[in-house]
Amino acid sequence: MKVLITGGTGFIGSHTVVSLQEQGFEVVIVDNLSNSDSAVLNRIAKITGKESYFYCEDICNRDALKNIFSEHQDIVAVIHFAAFKAVGESVEQPLKYYHNNITGLVSLLEEMKSARIPNIIFSSSATVYGQPENLPATEDSPVLPATSPYGNTKQINEQILRDFLLVNQDLKGISLRYFNPIGAHPGGLIGELPIGTPNNLMPFITQTAIGKHAELKVFGNDYNTPDGTAIRDYIHVVDLAEAHVVAMNALLNNSLKENYSVFNLGTGNGFSVLEVIQSFEKTTGVKLPYRIVERRPGDVEQIYASTKLANEVLGWKAKYSLDDMTLSAWNWEKRLSEQHFSYDDKV
Ligand code: UD1
């Protein structure tokens, strides 16, 4: 069976392509390489022994989508990752985010409808919950007003998908709300490739440990948490990738009650920033220089997922521990820094 992956050379996309190919799916990737490298395609092929079809195209380009769907009439589903994701940049350039993220989904849905492709999985985020009043966050927790255009595009896109599927009952969709994806494929061939200075915790930790930054700034230790630092639900990207295959099978097997569903993807465990640092130091043996600074504006104090729905309905559960995540992220960073290992084997 053939699946179209938008953003398939990105961090989560590339790991999902690997999982899909390992489960016997054929994969067509559409990615404009705005935040990824075409060398990822060779890396995926090295891991799985399978080639992907690849189109360097923007998902806002309707003609390109039309052509791809007409060349691959056997596509049974789309997993839609392609989107901009930098919170700070979205505040500075809101229209860039609204255009790409929202127009992208709308054009994809319209082209899927005319090509009669019945299934879509959308990459959403736990950011839709803001700071939930009650933890763990369940799929029924209120969606709070977004604090950035990026967060708003996730909320709006979920709404677009819900509205679209309400009047297209022959089509089916799932929004997957990711908590904090980190880590890398265990073989060290694919992982996160942040452009410029990363904003997220894990890539900043590994880049600091390798010597690219003098120290990690820990944003606040006066939160109402056991050690005062903020708590998140970190999930191994390989677990997350496998959840997409499970969700895809649920759509293809018609095993869900409704034609639109939402699932949290997390481990259900919250870890503080200091606990992530401790895990990193323990698994890698590398001492991490860090300093406590002011809170980062817009950060929530703590959030972690209820994974009950994904466990019970999809039969999916995360397998990897925080130590697996920090160690695999470090192995990836080391591979990236090796002289002979660079992303120069472009296709
Ligand atoms: C962030 C975004 C969120 C987005 C997600 C995508 C913000 C406010 N939120 O989530 O909308 O969906 O990334 O991956 O940007 N931390 C440090 N020092 C650092 C970096 C982070 O102490 O240099 C702390 C943060 O304060 C936070 C935790 O580490 O408590 C995790 O941060 P991060 O990886 O940026 O993820 P989120 O803030 O949860």
Residues whose N, C-alpha, C, O or C-beta is under 5 A from the ligand:
A	BS01	UD1	V87 S125 T127 N199 N200 L201 M202 F204 K217 V218 F219 A230 R232 V273 R296 P297 G298 D299
